[in-house]
């Protein structure tokens, strides 16, 4: 559980953690039992965009994707972004 202490920190691994977003996104898809097309609809994007850009790790999440995930799946945004 993350506590909001508002202390300064130096987490040099943030961007490396975010780069693994696609793998965590694929895990959400797998656990939900949805195929790529249906999962992409929940994200509000095209199936090709999901497979070619997000699932392969070439694209970082934006607010639209994060909000759609939060709306439709019980998953922590911190975990999605950082694996924490």
MIGU-345609 format. One line per field, with one value per atom (N, C-alpha, C): x, y, z; residue number from 1; atom name; residue in one letter. Coordinates in nm, 2 decimals. Last residue first. Layout:
# residues N
px = c(X,...)
py = c(Y,...)
pz = c(Z,...)
num = c(NUM,...)
atome = c(CA,...)
residu = c(A,...)
//
This chain:
# residues 84
px = c(0.34,0.35,0.21,0.38,0.39,0.40,0.33,0.46,0.48,0.07,0.18,0.32,-0.08,-0.07,0.05,-0.04,0.01,0.02,-0.16,-0.02,0.04,-0.42,-0.35,-0.20,-0.55,-0.48,-0.40,-0.86,-0.71,-0.66,-1.13,-1.08,-0.93,-1.24,-1.17,-1.12,-1.37,-1.42,-1.35,-1.25,-1.39,-1.44,-0.98,-1.03,-1.18,-0.96,-0.93,-0.99,-1.04,-1.12,-1.09,-0.83,-0.96,-1.05,-0.61,-0.61,-0.75,-0.69,-0.67,-0.68,-0.69,-0.81,-0.80,-0.42,-0.53,-0.66,-0.21,-0.26,-0.37,0.08,-0.06,-0.09,0.31,0.28,0.13,0.39,0.32,0.29,0.52,0.57,0.50,0.43,0.51,0.57,0.26,0.40,0.49,0.02,0.06,0.21,0.02,0.02,0.08,0.06,0.12,0.13,-0.06,0.06,0.13,-0.30,-0.20,-0.06,-0.43,-0.40,-0.29,-0.45,-0.38,-0.34,-0.62,-0.48,-0.40,-0.86,-0.79,-0.64,-0.89,-0.90,-0.82,-1.02,-0.93,-0.95,-1.14,-1.18,-1.08,-1.10,-1.00,-1.04,-1.31,-1.32,-1.22,-1.21,-1.33,-1.34,-0.99,-0.96,-1.09,-1.13,-1.06,-1.03,-1.24,-1.33,-1.26,-1.00,-1.09,-1.19,-0.87,-0.81,-0.91,-1.10,-1.01,-0.96,-1.11,-1.15,-1.05,-1.04,-1.09,-1.14,-0.91,-1.05,-1.12,-0.65,-0.73,-0.88,-0.57,-0.57,-0.66,-0.59,-0.67,-0.68,-0.40,-0.54,-0.63,-0.18,-0.22,-0.36,-0.16,-0.19,-0.23,-0.09,-0.21,-0.25,0.17,0.06,-0.08,0.29,0.29,0.18,0.26,0.20,0.19,0.42,0.28,0.21,0.69,0.64,0.48,0.76,0.78,0.72,0.73,0.62,0.63,0.98,0.85,0.74,1.14,1.16,1.03,1.06,1.03,1.05,1.14,1.00,0.97,1.38,1.33,1.19,1.47,1.52,1.46,1.33,1.30,1.34,1.38,1.45,1.44,1.16,1.22,1.29,1.02,1.09,1.15,0.69,0.84,0.90,0.43,0.47,0.62,0.31,0.39,0.43,0.07,0.11,0.18,0.16,0.12,0.16,0.07,0.14,0.08,0.09,0.00,0.09)
py = c(-0.19,-0.18,-0.19,-0.15,-0.28,-0.29,0.10,0.08,-0.06,0.10,0.19,0.14,-0.10,-0.09,-0.01,-0.03,-0.15,-0.15,0.22,0.21,0.08,0.14,0.22,0.22,-0.18,-0.05,0.02,-0.30,-0.30,-0.17,-0.41,-0.39,-0.41,-0.24,-0.35,-0.31,-0.01,-0.14,-0.26,0.22,0.22,0.07,0.18,0.19,0.18,0.17,0.05,0.06,0.43,0.32,0.19,0.57,0.59,0.48,0.48,0.46,0.47,0.58,0.44,0.40,0.86,0.79,0.64,0.91,0.92,0.85,0.66,0.80,0.80,0.44,0.47,0.62,0.41,0.44,0.47,0.17,0.29,0.30,-0.07,0.05,0.18,-0.31,-0.22,-0.09,-0.48,-0.49,-0.40,-0.37,-0.51,-0.53,-0.12,-0.13,-0.27,-0.16,-0.05,-0.08,-0.39,-0.34,-0.24,-0.43,-0.54,-0.48,-0.18,-0.25,-0.35,-0.13,-0.03,-0.10,-0.34,-0.33,-0.24,-0.27,-0.40,-0.39,0.07,-0.04,-0.16,0.17,0.18,0.07,0.15,0.26,0.28,-0.06,0.05,0.17,-0.22,-0.16,-0.05,-0.28,-0.20,-0.14,-0.44,-0.31,-0.22,-0.67,-0.59,-0.45,-0.76,-0.71,-0.63,-0.82,-0.72,-0.67,-1.01,-0.88,-0.77,-1.16,-1.16,-1.02,-1.20,-1.13,-1.15,-1.29,-1.39,-1.33,-1.14,-1.11,-1.21,-1.24,-1.27,-1.24,-1.12,-1.27,-1.31,-0.85,-0.91,-1.06,-0.83,-0.79,-0.86,-0.90,-0.98,-0.96,-0.68,-0.82,-0.91,-0.49,-0.48,-0.61,-0.58,-0.58,-0.57,-0.54,-0.67,-0.68,-0.26,-0.35,-0.49,-0.16,-0.14,-0.24,-0.14,-0.27,-0.27,0.12,0.06,-0.09,0.19,0.23,0.15,0.10,0.04,0.07,0.29,0.14,0.07,0.52,0.50,0.36,0.47,0.50,0.47,0.43,0.32,0.35,0.63,0.63,0.53,0.80,0.67,0.67,0.98,0.97,0.83,1.19,1.07,1.07,1.39,1.38,1.24,1.32,1.33,1.33,1.26,1.38,1.42,1.04,1.11,1.25,0.83,0.96,1.05,0.50,0.61,0.74,0.21,0.33,0.44,-0.12,0.00,0.12)
pz = c(-0.94,-0.79,-0.73,-1.20,-1.15,-1.00,-1.31,-1.25,-1.20,-1.44,-1.49,-1.44,-1.31,-1.46,-1.50,-1.04,-1.09,-1.24,-1.04,-1.00,-1.05,-1.10,-1.20,-1.17,-1.03,-0.98,-1.09,-1.14,-1.15,-1.10,-1.25,-1.11,-1.11,-1.54,-1.48,-1.34,-1.64,-1.68,-1.61,-1.55,-1.55,-1.57,-1.58,-1.44,-1.44,-1.86,-1.78,-1.64,-1.92,-1.96,-1.89,-1.80,-1.75,-1.79,-1.95,-1.81,-1.75,-2.21,-2.18,-2.04,-2.15,-2.21,-2.18,-2.08,-1.98,-2.02,-2.22,-2.21,-2.11,-2.22,-2.19,-2.19,-2.49,-2.35,-2.33,-2.73,-2.70,-2.55,-2.77,-2.84,-2.80,-2.66,-2.58,-2.65,-2.78,-2.82,-2.74,-2.69,-2.65,-2.68,-2.82,-2.68,-2.64,-3.11,-3.03,-2.88,-3.21,-3.27,-3.18,-3.05,-3.07,-3.11,-3.05,-2.93,-2.95,-3.32,-3.24,-3.11,-3.40,-3.45,-3.37,-3.26,-3.23,-3.28,-3.16,-3.26,-3.22,-2.84,-2.95,-3.05,-2.59,-2.68,-2.79,-2.42,-2.41,-2.50,-2.51,-2.37,-2.35,-2.76,-2.75,-2.61,-2.68,-2.74,-2.74,-2.60,-2.51,-2.56,-2.85,-2.74,-2.64,-2.99,-3.04,-2.93,-2.83,-2.85,-2.90,-2.60,-2.71,-2.74,-2.24,-2.36,-2.48,-1.99,-2.09,-2.22,-1.80,-1.83,-1.92,-1.82,-1.70,-1.72,-2.06,-2.04,-1.93,-2.01,-2.11,-2.09,-1.81,-1.78,-1.88,-1.96,-1.85,-1.81,-2.13,-2.19,-2.08,-1.94,-2.01,-2.07,-1.88,-1.78,-1.84,-2.13,-2.07,-1.96,-2.15,-2.25,-2.20,-1.95,-1.94,-2.03,-1.94,-1.93,-1.92,-1.93,-2.06,-2.06,-1.66,-1.76,-1.89,-1.57,-1.52,-1.62,-1.70,-1.72,-1.68,-1.58,-1.72,-1.76,-1.30,-1.34,-1.49,-1.19,-1.27,-1.32,-1.02,-1.15,-1.24,-0.79,-0.85,-0.99,-0.54,-0.66,-0.72,-0.36,-0.38,-0.51,-0.10,-0.22,-0.24,0.04,0.05,-0.09,0.05,-0.02,0.00,0.14,0.24,0.18,0.09,0.03,0.14,0.07,0.15,0.09,-0.09,-0.10,-0.01,0.00,0.00,0.00)
num = c(84,84,84,83,83,83,82,82,82,81,81,81,80,80,80,79,79,79,78,78,78,77,77,77,76,76,76,75,75,75,74,74,74,73,73,73,72,72,72,71,71,71,70,70,70,69,69,69,68,68,68,67,67,67,66,66,66,65,65,65,64,64,64,63,63,63,62,62,62,61,61,61,60,60,60,59,59,59,58,58,58,57,57,57,56,56,56,55,55,55,54,54,54,53,53,53,52,52,52,51,51,51,50,50,50,49,49,49,48,48,48,47,47,47,46,46,46,45,45,45,44,44,44,43,43,43,42,42,42,41,41,41,40,40,40,39,39,39,38,38,38,37,37,37,36,36,36,35,35,35,34,34,34,33,33,33,32,32,32,31,31,31,30,30,30,29,29,29,28,28,28,27,27,27,26,26,26,25,25,25,24,24,24,23,23,23,22,22,22,21,21,21,20,20,20,19,19,19,18,18,18,17,17,17,16,16,16,15,15,15,14,14,14,13,13,13,12,12,12,11,11,11,10,10,10,9,9,9,8,8,8,7,7,7,6,6,6,5,5,5,4,4,4,3,3,3,2,2,2,1,1,1)
atome = c(N,CA,C,N,CA,C,N,CA,C,N,CA,C,N,CA,C,N,CA,C,N,CA,C,N,CA,C,N,CA,C,N,CA,C,N,CA,C,N,CA,C,N,CA,C,N,CA,C,N,CA,C,N,CA,C,N,CA,C,N,CA,C,N,CA,C,N,CA,C,N,CA,C,N,CA,C,N,CA,C,N,CA,C,N,CA,C,N,CA,C,N,CA,C,N,CA,C,N,CA,C,N,CA,C,N,CA,C,N,CA,C,N,CA,C,N,CA,C,N,CA,C,N,CA,C,N,CA,C,N,CA,C,N,CA,C,N,CA,C,N,CA,C,N,CA,C,N,CA,C,N,CA,C,N,CA,C,N,CA,C,N,CA,C,N,CA,C,N,CA,C,N,CA,C,N,CA,C,N,CA,C,N,CA,C,N,CA,C,N,CA,C,N,CA,C,N,CA,C,N,CA,C,N,CA,C,N,CA,C,N,CA,C,N,CA,C,N,CA,C,N,CA,C,N,CA,C,N,CA,C,N,CA,C,N,CA,C,N,CA,C,N,CA,C,N,CA,C,N,CA,C,N,CA,C,N,CA,C,N,CA,C,N,CA,C,N,CA,C,N,CA,C,N,CA,C,N,CA,C,N,CA,C,N,CA,C,N,CA,C,N,CA,C)
residu = c(X,X,X,X,X,X,X,X,X,X,X,X,X,X,X,X,X,X,X,X,X,X,X,X,X,X,X,X,X,X,X,X,X,X,X,X,X,X,X,X,X,X,X,X,X,X,X,X,X,X,X,X,X,X,X,X,X,X,X,X,X,X,X,X,X,X,X,X,X,X,X,X,X,X,X,X,X,X,X,X,X,X,X,X,X,X,X,X,X,X,X,X,X,X,X,X,X,X,X,X,X,X,X,X,X,X,X,X,X,X,X,X,X,X,X,X,X,X,X,X,X,X,X,X,X,X,X,X,X,X,X,X,X,X,X,X,X,X,X,X,X,X,X,X,X,X,X,X,X,X,X,X,X,X,X,X,X,X,X,X,X,X,X,X,X,X,X,X,X,X,X,X,X,X,X,X,X,X,X,X,X,X,X,X,X,X,X,X,X,X,X,X,X,X,X,X,X,X,X,X,X,X,X,X,X,X,X,X,X,X,X,X,X,X,X,X,X,X,X,X,X,X,X,X,X,X,X,X,X,X,X,X,X,X,X,X,X,X,X,X,X,X,X,X,X,X,X,X,X,X,X,X)
//
